[in-house]
Amino acid sequence: MKLKRIVYACLLAAGCLNASAQATTATEDAFNAHWYVQAQGGAQYNVGEVKFGKLITPNVQLAGGYQFTPVWGLRLAVNGWQSKAGSNLTTGKYYWKWNYVAPMVDVNCDLTNWIGGYKKRLCSVGLLVGLGANIAFNNDEANDVNSQMRLDHGFPAGSDVAYLRLKWDDTKARFAGRAGAYLDFHVCPRVDLGIEVTANTLTDSYNSKKAGNWDWYINGLAGLRVTLGKLTKTV
């Protein structure tokens, strides 16, 4: 009788240990909301009428965000450096560049977790949309180019003829929006290497030319994302 009790006690203990191990394994994979920081660099193409390669400029972005769920997150990203535009006229091709900084608030959606559920993966794919401002400055080259265009077309230096009819001075802030996609590679629990492509749009005056539609620039970036805090939690 005592032997049976000992066997039953051992079986019961083994069952409890097994259940505890299974519960621990399950809770280790539970998603935990967390903060992250991100640094990226790459290039920008400001959509225009001249050859693609002539309108590429350097671009950088710093961001901080919060991942609320395995699918949805929010980030503040500050993008900027340089934009470039060009014009193809009968008298030649003209180019000018300027600087900008664009703080944007983005909503990101992890499609991989949305479709397949949350679990450890080598990579993930997602989409993002954002709204914010584009603060542009140092547009002196556009004014110089506009003066050169007048001279090349035979108008006197003091003429008020403007080929760049929306040229601007000083610092200009404009509403901006964007949409894009990203691909992240999970190299270790807290570090991701990723690429991101976004299409950004804002008012017609951004490149100083009057086209009758909104201006666009495309950013291609690659960089590092570091998670702050725990990725998983015990529930």
N, C-alpha and C positions, 0 to 999 in steps of 0.2 A: 504493500500500500504506500509506504514511504517512497519507494522507488518510482511509482507512478506519479506521485506528487512532484518529485524532483524533475522528472521528464517533462511534465506539464509546465512547470515553472520555467524550465529552460526554453521550451518552445514559445511560451508567451513572451519571454524576454527577447528572444531572437526576432519574433514578429514585431515587437515594439521598436527594436533597433532598425529593422528594415523599413518600417513605416517612417521613422524619423529621418533616415537617410534619403528616402524618396521625397519627403517634404522639403528637406534642405536643398536637394537638387532642383526641385521645382522653383523654390523661392529665389535661388541664385540667378535664374533667367528672367525674373520679373523686372519690367522696365522701371527705371527711376528717372523722374524729371530732373534735368540738369542744365547748367550754364556751359557755354563754350566761347572760345575766342578763335579768330581766324585771320590769317594774313595771306594775301594773294598778289600776284603780279602777272602782267601780260601785255596785251596790246589792244588798241581801239581802232576801229574803222568807222570813219564818219561818212555816211552814205552821200555820194556826190556824183558829178558828171564826168570826172576824170578817171584815169586808170586806178584800179583797186590799190595797187602797191604804193601809189603816191599819197594816199590819205591814211596811212597807218602811223599811229603814234603810241608812245609808251603809256601804260596804265597800271595803277596800283589800287588796292582796296584793303581796308582794315574793318573788321566786324566783330561784334559781340552779340550772342543770341541765347535764347532759352528754348529748349526742346520740351514742350509740354507733354506730348504723348509720343509713342513710336512713329506716328504719322505726321503730326502737326507741330510746327515750331515758328518762332518769331525772332527776327534779328534786326539790329541797327547796323547798317553798313555805310561806311564813308568811302566813296570812290572818287578818283580824280587823277589829274596830272595835266594832260594836254589833248586838245582836239585840233584837227586840221581840215581845211576846206580848199577847194580849187574851182577855177572857172576856165572854160575852154572858149575863147573868143577868136575872131578872125585875125586879131593882131598877136595872138599867142596864148600860152597857158599861164595862169597866175595861181599862186598858192599863198596861203596865210594860215597862221596857227595862233592859238591862244590857250590860256589855262583855265581850269575849273576845278571845283570841288562839289561833290553831290552826295549829301547825306540822304539815305533812303531807309524806309522801314519795309522789310520784306516778310511775307508769309511763305513758308516753305512746306511742301508736301512730299513726304517720302513714299514714292510709289511702290517700292519694293516691300516695305512693311505693310502698306495698305493692301496689297494683293496677296502677299504670302504670309502675313503675320510676323510678329516680332521674334527674331532669333538671331544668333550670331551668323554673320555672312562675311564673305570676302569683300563684297562691294555692294553699293546701293545706288539707285537712280531716283531722282526727284525733280520736281518743278517748283518754281518760285514766281511770285508776282510782288511788285513793290510800288510805293508812292513816296515822293519826297520833293526835293528842290535841287536845282542845278544853279550854282553860283559861279558865274563866269567873269574873268578879268583878263587884263593884259591883251587887249584887242588892237594894239597899235598897228600891227602888220596889216590888218584889214583896211585901215584908213590910208596907209601908205600905198597899198595895192590899188585902192580906188583912185587915188591921185595919179598913179602911173597909168591906169586904164584911160583916164581922161586925156593925158598927154599923148598916149599911143594912138588915140582916135582923133587927134588934131584939135582938141579943145584947149584953150589957154589954162595956165596953172590956177588962176583964180576962179575958174568956171564952177558953177554949182551943179553941173551934170554928175549924177551919181549912178554908177553901174552896180555898186553894192548898195541897194536902196534901203536895206535894213541894218546898215552898219551901226554899231553902238560904241560908246565910250565908257570909261570908268568900270564899275562893277554892276552886273545885272543878275538878279535872281529870278529864276523861272520855275514854274511847276513842272515836274517830270514824273514819268511813270515807266515801268519796265516789266518785262516778263522773260523768263529763261528756264534753263535746265542745268542740272549738275550731276556729276558722277563722282562718288567718293569710294576710295579704296581703304579698307580698315587694316592698317599695318600693325597696330597693337591696340589694346583695349581703349586707350585714351587718345590715340593719335590717328587722324585720317589724312591721306593725301588725296586731293581732288582737283577736278577741272570744272569750270563753270562758263557758260555762254549766256549773255543777256542781250536783248534788244531794248534800247532805251529811246523814248520819244519825248519831245518838247516843242515849244512854239517855233514858228517859221523863222524868227529873227536870230536863232542861235548861231547860224553860220554867216550872218550878215547879208545873205542873198534872199531875194523875194521869189518864192517858188509857188506860193498859193497853197501849200500844205505843210504839215508838221515836219520838223527835222528829226532825223534818226541817227543814232550811232550804236555800234555793236561792240561789246567788250568780250574778249576771250581771256580767261584768267586761269592760273594754276596756283595751288598753294597748300597750306597746312592748316588743319583744324585741330585744336587741342581741347578736350573735354575737361571741365572743372567739376569736381565732385564725383559721386558714384554713378555708374551707369545702371546698376541693378540694385534691388532692395529686397529685404525680407518682409513678406506679407503674412 
